[in-house]
Amino acid sequence: MYIPVRRIFIEQSPLGIALYRLKMRMGLPMLPPHILKQRVVKEYANRFSIRTLVETGTYTGDMVAATRRKFDRIVSIELDETLWRKAKEKFARYEHISIIRGDSSEVLPGVVASVPGPCLFWLDAHYSGGITARGDVETPIMKELQVILDRATRGDVVLIDDARHFVGKNDYPTIAQVQDLVTKKRPDMSLVSKDDIIRISSTGNR
Ligand SMILES: C[S@@+](CC[C@H](N)C(=O)[O-])C[C@H]1O[C@@H](n2cnc3c(N)ncnc32)[C@H](O)[C@@H]1O
């Protein structure tokens, strides 16, 4: 019988966070477990009183499942047809959750226009090998950011996963390029990168 040890004891367990903090203190880099990312999303939702989550890249729906009680409305976008169908079935009984199929760079403008009020964006659509999809580019992050930062609504928070990839290769911009875009479009917002997550929010309340 296959037991997903890493998933149970690291990715989805508070033990994973303790191990991550310990290893980082010891100078032994480790990727943050998914449960830490879930906590960060919930913390920002609390801090900014945001009740709507928009996620790009659903995968198996771990972030949706972990935050489904935190938000009044969740919209998640997945490009791969099989992953989309499975996630749609998984969350079918929740009226406040929509799983949308498509390339987030194409679908996001419509989604953004349809959700009133401030949103927390969890941007995580990218090719990551295995069963994951690849659109025209490995990551549509710059197009996603343009759409979000042009939105008239104030009070949004943007969290971007996998900050370590933002080095200007494989369609990823550098963090400095993301910073430049934020400065140009939304000088009222600022950016910090911590625990592999780029965090963009109103200045003075990060
Ligand atoms: C790292 S996984 C997402 C994990 C998920 N957000 C979570 O936190 O549990 C990335 C997902 O993005 C999807 N993807 C890749 N390119 C995409 C695109 N252009 N639009 C939408 N989804 C995309 C992949 O198929 C994959 O399922």
The ligand as an SDF file (V2000), in Angstrom:
LIG
                    3D

 27 29  0  0  0  0  0  0  0  0999 V2000
    1.6390   24.2210   -8.5170 C   0  0  0  0  0  0  0  0  0  0  0  0
    0.1300   23.7090   -9.2050 S   0  0  0  0  0  0  0  0  0  0  0  0
   -1.0750   24.6030   -8.2820 C   0  0  0  0  0  0  0  0  0  0  0  0
   -1.2170   24.2160   -6.8140 C   0  0  0  0  0  0  0  0  0  0  0  0
   -2.3920   24.8530   -6.1130 C   0  0  0  0  0  0  0  0  0  0  0  0
   -2.5050   26.2750   -6.4170 N   0  0  0  0  0  0  0  0  0  0  0  0
   -2.3200   24.7270   -4.6260 C   0  0  0  0  0  0  0  0  0  0  0  0
   -1.8450   25.6520   -3.9250 O   0  0  0  0  0  0  0  0  0  0  0  0
   -2.7310   23.6700   -4.1160 O   0  0  0  0  0  0  0  0  0  0  0  0
    0.1140   24.5440  -10.7560 C   0  0  0  0  0  0  0  0  0  0  0  0
   -1.1330   24.2690  -11.5870 C   0  0  0  0  0  0  0  0  0  0  0  0
   -1.2500   25.2680  -12.6050 O   0  0  0  0  0  0  0  0  0  0  0  0
   -1.7930   24.6740  -13.7690 C   0  0  0  0  0  0  0  0  0  0  0  0
   -1.4950   25.5600  -14.9000 N   0  0  0  0  0  0  0  0  0  0  0  0
   -0.3560   25.6610  -15.6260 C   0  0  0  0  0  0  0  0  0  0  0  0
   -0.4490   26.6580  -16.5380 N   0  0  0  0  0  0  0  0  0  0  0  0
   -1.6880   27.2050  -16.3800 C   0  0  0  0  0  0  0  0  0  0  0  0
   -2.3650   28.2820  -17.0120 C   0  0  0  0  0  0  0  0  0  0  0  0
   -1.7980   29.0070  -17.9830 N   0  0  0  0  0  0  0  0  0  0  0  0
   -3.6270   28.5800  -16.5900 N   0  0  0  0  0  0  0  0  0  0  0  0
   -4.2100   27.8600  -15.5920 C   0  0  0  0  0  0  0  0  0  0  0  0
   -3.6060   26.8340  -14.9510 N   0  0  0  0  0  0  0  0  0  0  0  0
   -2.3570   26.5190  -15.3300 C   0  0  0  0  0  0  0  0  0  0  0  0
   -1.1450   23.3210  -13.7990 C   0  0  0  0  0  0  0  0  0  0  0  0
   -1.8600   22.4000  -14.5880 O   0  0  0  0  0  0  0  0  0  0  0  0
   -1.1300   22.9430  -12.3100 C   0  0  0  0  0  0  0  0  0  0  0  0
   -2.2710   22.1950  -11.9690 O   0  0  0  0  0  0  0  0  0  0  0  0
  1  2  1  0
  2  3  1  0
  2 10  1  0
  3  4  1  0
  4  5  1  0
  5  6  1  0
  5  7  1  0
  7  8  2  0
  7  9  1  0
 10 11  1  0
 11 12  1  0
 11 26  1  0
 12 13  1  0
 13 14  1  0
 13 24  1  0
 14 15  1  0
 14 23  1  0
 15 16  2  0
 16 17  1  0
 17 18  1  0
 17 23  2  0
 18 19  1  0
 18 20  2  0
 20 21  1  0
 21 22  2  0
 22 23  1  0
 24 25  1  0
 24 26  1  0
 26 27  1  0
M  CHG  2   2   1   9  -1
M  END
$$$$
